[in-house]
Amino acid sequence: MTVRRVLYGLVFAVTAYFLLRGAIWIPQSPSPALQSVAVAIWLSAALVALLAPGAAPRRPGGADPVYPRPLPFPVTSAVLGMCALTAPLSFLASGERIDNLAAAGVFGAVGMVLTIICVRRRPLFAWAGIVVLAVEAVQAMDIALVLQRGLLGSMLWVALAQLLMWFTDRAYRDTARLARLQQASSAWQAAQEARRFERRQRVQFALLVAGPVLTRVIETGGSLDDTERLRARLAEGTLRDEMRAPRLLDDEVRLAIRGVRERGGALTILDENLLDDLTEAQLQRVRSELAATLRGTDAARIIVRTSADPEVAVTVVGRRAAGSGLSEDDAVELWREIRREVRTE
């Protein structure tokens, strides 16, 4: 059984108590018909205040999913009006016996409805109802008798309901804050786990690529032939690429880079985390264009780098060395900008 059901059960029990109390007094009242009308109006007000749905949000998605929605303004006004009618009708039905327990029960019954209004997030209306009830009671009986018969009790109910609402709101806020912290903690843990998994994958890849070469270096004491030195240089370049630009690499790009290095070219590839806004499909297109560009050039030194330009994803620069050296005055043989979006003419 939920807390909400328990509270509803308590409210219905109190409502039944006041209904029974009013019904018992009807035959004894000097004006049974008027007393019946007063009880009927009060019962209608209590049921409407308790069962009416909350107000709709002013805009789609504008309602706070944490806080309960308040009682609609027209419904609240109607309930308050019915409460304002209940007290004078009951006082009139009591006639000369206005100071009896039946008239005193009006304070408890109306105070209960005003408490429901307060709990339904309309505290100003509840206190306005208390003021109206006090004015009506003072006009019908002595102020000392009003305080004695239960007005202070009704005020206490509304005050406790408002305190409960404040404490509940604070609990809602704390719960929401804890939920956000838990989500952030879970996201951080997931990110750490992803990084650990990625590091394990990198270590496994490094062992797979460099393991045979390192084993051969140890076996020969560093005396490698030309083929083995080429393999070592390719392994070193592969590991460097995997650390510097993993998002730019796929099997096609790796094969194209290997082809550049096997023919004696020098290639540097850098990813400075400037492609985070691209989708996987866009990244795949960039990789395909990069692989095609590398296969289609014979430049001696190639630099591949992500770009901060809002329209360019990757810049590829290829230089042809003058003579056999690689001086700073190398002529630019290749300049290719791979765009983030495909241009449509």
C-alpha positions in Angstrom: 0.0 0.0 0.0 1.5 3.4 -1.0 1.6 6.5 1.1 -0.7 8.2 -1.3 -3.4 5.6 -0.8 -3.0 5.8 3.0 -3.5 9.6 2.9 -6.5 9.3 0.6 -7.9 6.7 3.0 -7.5 9.1 6.0 -9.1 12.0 4.1 -12.1 9.9 3.1 -12.4 8.6 6.7 -12.4 12.2 8.1 -14.9 13.2 5.4 -17.2 10.3 6.3 -16.9 11.3 10.0 -18.1 14.9 9.3 -20.7 13.7 6.9 -22.1 11.3 9.5 -22.0 14.0 12.1 -23.9 16.4 9.9 -26.5 13.7 8.9 -27.1 12.9 12.6 -27.9 16.5 13.4 -30.3 16.9 10.5 -33.4 15.5 12.3 -32.6 17.5 15.4 -32.0 20.7 13.6 -34.7 23.5 13.8 -34.4 23.7 10.0 -33.7 20.1 8.6 -34.1 21.2 5.0 -31.6 24.0 5.4 -29.2 21.8 7.3 -29.5 19.2 4.5 -28.6 21.8 1.9 -25.6 22.9 4.0 -24.4 19.3 4.3 -24.9 18.6 0.6 -22.9 21.8 -0.4 -20.1 20.9 2.0 -19.9 17.3 0.7 -19.8 18.5 -2.9 -17.0 20.9 -2.0 -15.0 18.2 -0.2 -15.3 15.7 -3.1 -14.4 18.3 -5.8 -11.4 19.5 -3.8 -10.2 16.0 -3.3 -10.9 14.4 -6.7 -10.5 17.2 -9.2 -7.5 16.7 -11.5 -4.6 19.1 -11.3 -4.2 22.1 -13.6 -2.8 21.5 -17.1 0.6 23.1 -17.8 0.6 26.5 -19.5 2.8 25.2 -22.3 3.8 21.7 -23.5 6.5 20.3 -21.4 6.2 23.3 -19.0 5.0 21.4 -16.0 7.6 20.3 -13.5 7.6 16.5 -13.5 8.6 16.5 -9.8 6.0 18.8 -8.2 2.3 17.9 -8.2 0.1 20.1 -10.3 -2.1 22.6 -8.3 -5.9 22.6 -8.2 -7.2 24.6 -11.2 -8.1 28.2 -10.4 -11.8 28.0 -11.4 -12.2 24.8 -9.4 -10.5 26.3 -6.3 -12.7 29.4 -6.6 -15.9 27.2 -6.8 -14.8 25.2 -3.8 -14.1 28.3 -1.8 -17.5 29.7 -2.7 -19.2 26.5 -1.5 -17.3 26.7 1.7 -18.5 30.3 2.1 -22.1 29.1 1.7 -21.8 26.1 4.1 -21.1 28.1 7.3 -24.0 30.7 7.2 -26.5 28.0 6.0 -25.5 25.8 9.0 -25.7 28.7 11.4 -29.1 29.6 10.1 -30.3 26.0 10.4 -29.2 25.9 14.0 -31.5 28.8 14.9 -31.3 29.7 18.6 -29.0 26.7 19.3 -26.2 28.2 17.3 -23.7 27.5 20.0 -24.3 23.8 20.0 -21.9 21.0 18.8 -23.6 20.8 15.4 -22.7 24.5 14.7 -19.3 23.9 16.1 -18.9 21.0 13.7 -19.0 23.5 10.8 -15.5 24.7 11.8 -14.1 21.2 11.5 -15.9 20.3 8.3 -15.0 23.6 6.5 -11.5 23.6 7.9 -11.0 20.1 6.5 -11.9 21.3 3.0 -9.7 24.3 3.3 -6.9 22.0 4.4 -7.4 19.9 1.2 -7.2 23.1 -0.8 -3.9 24.0 0.9 -2.5 20.6 0.2 -3.6 20.9 -3.4 -1.1 23.8 -3.7 -3.5 26.7 -3.2 -2.5 28.0 0.3 -3.6 31.6 -0.4 -7.1 30.4 -1.1 -7.1 28.3 2.0 -6.2 31.2 4.2 -8.7 33.4 2.4 -11.3 30.7 3.3 -10.2 30.9 7.0 -10.7 34.7 7.0 -14.2 34.3 5.4 -15.1 31.6 7.9 -14.0 33.8 10.8 -16.0 36.8 9.6 -19.1 34.7 9.1 -18.8 33.0 12.5 -18.2 36.3 14.3 -21.3 37.7 12.7 -23.3 34.7 14.0 -21.9 34.3 17.5 -19.5 35.8 20.1 -15.8 35.9 19.2 -14.9 34.0 22.3 -17.3 31.2 21.4 -15.9 31.2 17.9 -12.4 30.6 19.2 -13.7 28.0 21.7 -15.8 26.0 19.1 -13.0 25.3 16.6 -11.8 28.2 14.5 -8.3 27.9 16.0 -8.3 24.2 15.2 -9.2 25.0 11.5 -6.4 27.5 11.4 -4.0 25.0 12.9 -5.0 22.4 10.3 -4.3 24.8 7.4 -1.0 25.9 9.0 0.2 22.3 9.4 -0.9 21.5 5.8 1.2 24.4 4.5 4.2 23.3 6.6 3.8 19.8 5.3 3.7 21.2 1.7 6.9 23.2 2.3 8.7 20.2 3.8 7.4 18.0 0.9 8.7 20.5 -1.6 12.1 20.5 0.0 12.1 16.7 0.0 11.2 16.8 -3.7 14.1 19.1 -4.4 16.5 17.0 -2.4 15.3 13.9 -4.2 15.7 15.5 -7.6 19.2 16.7 -6.7 20.2 13.3 -5.4 18.8 11.7 -8.6 20.9 14.1 -10.7 24.0 13.4 -8.7 23.4 9.7 -9.0 23.0 10.1 -12.8 26.2 12.1 -13.0 28.0 9.5 -10.9 26.7 6.7 -13.1 27.8 8.6 -16.2 31.2 9.2 -14.7 31.6 5.5 -13.8 30.4 4.5 -17.3 32.9 6.9 -18.8 35.7 5.5 -16.6 34.8 2.0 -17.6 34.8 3.0 -21.2 38.2 4.5 -20.9 39.5 1.4 -19.1 38.1 -0.8 -21.9 39.6 1.5 -24.5 43.0 1.3 -22.8 42.8 -2.5 -22.6 42.0 -2.5 -26.3 44.9 -0.2 -27.1 47.3 -2.4 -25.0 46.1 -5.5 -26.8 46.5 -3.8 -30.2 50.0 -2.6 -29.3 51.0 -6.1 -28.2 49.6 -7.5 -31.4 51.4 -5.0 -33.6 54.7 -4.5 -31.8 55.0 -7.8 -30.0 56.5 -9.8 -32.9 58.9 -6.9 -33.8 60.1 -6.5 -30.2 60.5 -10.2 -29.9 62.7 -10.2 -33.0 64.7 -7.2 -31.7 65.5 -9.1 -28.5 66.4 -12.3 -30.4 68.8 -10.5 -32.7 70.2 -8.0 -30.2 69.0 -5.2 -32.4 70.7 -6.5 -35.6 67.7 -6.3 -38.1 67.8 -6.6 -41.8 66.2 -4.1 -44.1 62.9 -6.0 -44.2 62.7 -6.2 -40.4 63.6 -2.5 -40.0 60.7 -1.7 -42.4 58.4 -3.8 -40.3 59.6 -2.0 -37.1 59.1 1.4 -38.7 55.6 0.4 -39.8 54.8 -0.9 -36.3 56.0 2.3 -34.7 54.0 4.4 -37.1 50.9 2.3 -36.6 51.1 2.7 -32.8 51.6 6.4 -33.1 48.6 6.7 -35.4 46.4 4.8 -33.1 47.3 7.1 -30.2 47.0 10.3 -32.1 44.0 9.9 -34.3 41.9 6.8 -33.6 38.7 8.3 -34.9 40.2 8.9 -38.3 41.2 5.3 -38.7 39.4 2.4 -40.2 40.7 -0.6 -42.2 40.7 1.3 -45.4 42.6 4.3 -44.0 45.1 2.0 -42.2 45.8 0.2 -45.5 46.3 3.5 -47.3 48.7 4.8 -44.6 50.7 1.5 -44.7 51.0 1.9 -48.5 52.5 5.4 -48.1 55.1 4.2 -45.6 56.0 1.1 -47.5 57.0 3.2 -50.5 59.2 5.3 -48.2 56.9 8.2 -47.5 56.6 9.9 -44.1 53.1 10.4 -42.8 51.8 12.2 -39.7 48.1 12.1 -38.7 46.6 14.2 -35.9 43.2 14.4 -34.4 42.7 17.3 -32.0 39.1 16.4 -31.0 37.6 18.8 -33.5 35.2 16.3 -35.1 33.0 15.6 -32.1 30.0 17.2 -33.8 30.1 14.7 -36.7 27.9 11.7 -36.9 29.3 8.2 -37.5 28.0 8.4 -41.1 29.8 11.7 -41.7 33.0 10.3 -40.1 32.8 7.3 -42.4 32.6 9.5 -45.4 35.6 11.6 -44.2 37.6 8.4 -43.7 36.7 7.1 -47.2 37.8 10.4 -48.8 41.0 10.4 -46.7 41.9 6.9 -47.8 41.2 7.8 -51.5 43.4 10.9 -51.1 46.3 8.9 -49.6 46.1 6.3 -52.3 46.2 8.9 -55.0 49.3 10.8 -54.1 53.1 10.0 -54.1 54.1 12.9 -52.0 57.2 12.3 -49.8 55.9 13.8 -46.6 52.2 13.9 -45.8 50.5 15.7 -42.9 46.8 14.8 -42.0 45.2 17.0 -39.5 41.7 17.8 -38.3 40.5 21.4 -38.9 38.8 24.0 -36.7 37.2 25.5 -39.8 33.4 25.1 -39.5 33.2 23.8 -43.1 36.4 21.7 -43.2 36.8 18.4 -41.3 40.3 17.3 -42.3 43.2 19.0 -44.1 45.7 16.9 -46.0 49.0 18.5 -47.1 51.6 16.6 -49.1 55.2 17.9 -49.8 57.7 16.9 -52.4 61.2 17.1 -51.2 63.8 18.9 -53.3 66.4 16.4 -54.3 66.6 13.6 -51.8 66.4 15.6 -48.6 63.3 16.9 -46.7 64.1 20.7 -46.3 61.7 23.4 -45.0 61.4 24.7 -48.6 59.7 21.6 -49.9 57.2 22.3 -52.6 53.5 21.7 -51.7 52.4 18.9 -54.0 49.1 18.0 -52.4 46.5 20.2 -50.7 43.1 18.6 -50.0 40.3 19.8 -47.7 37.8 17.2 -46.8 34.6 19.0 -45.9 32.2 18.3 -43.0 29.2 18.3 -45.3 28.9 17.3 -48.8 28.2 20.3 -51.1 25.0 20.0 -53.2 25.0 22.2 -56.3 
